[in-house]
Amino acid sequence: MKTREFLELLDDIIEQPAGTLGIEQKLDELEGWDSLAKVSFIAAVNGQFGITLLADRVVGAKTVADLVGLVAPHVAN
């Protein structure tokens, strides 16, 4: 998966138009980044990549780049 596709997946999870997010976007500035979005992100990553993320790693993410880092081997520039 390319980074752009990952960002589109995240846009969909937080219910924003595709192309809204940037890699350096701070998650706490996103209206849609709430507990439900975090659970949806964990489920989407599991379904897309077969990775089981620990909730504390997702909660600890501060930027979109941090989320990309959680799945880095599966996301290419």
Secondary structure, DSSP 8 states (H G I E B T S, - for coil): -BHHHHHHHHHHHTT--TT---TT-BGGG-TT-SHHHHHHHHHHHHHHH-----HHHHHH--BHHHHHHHTGGG-B-
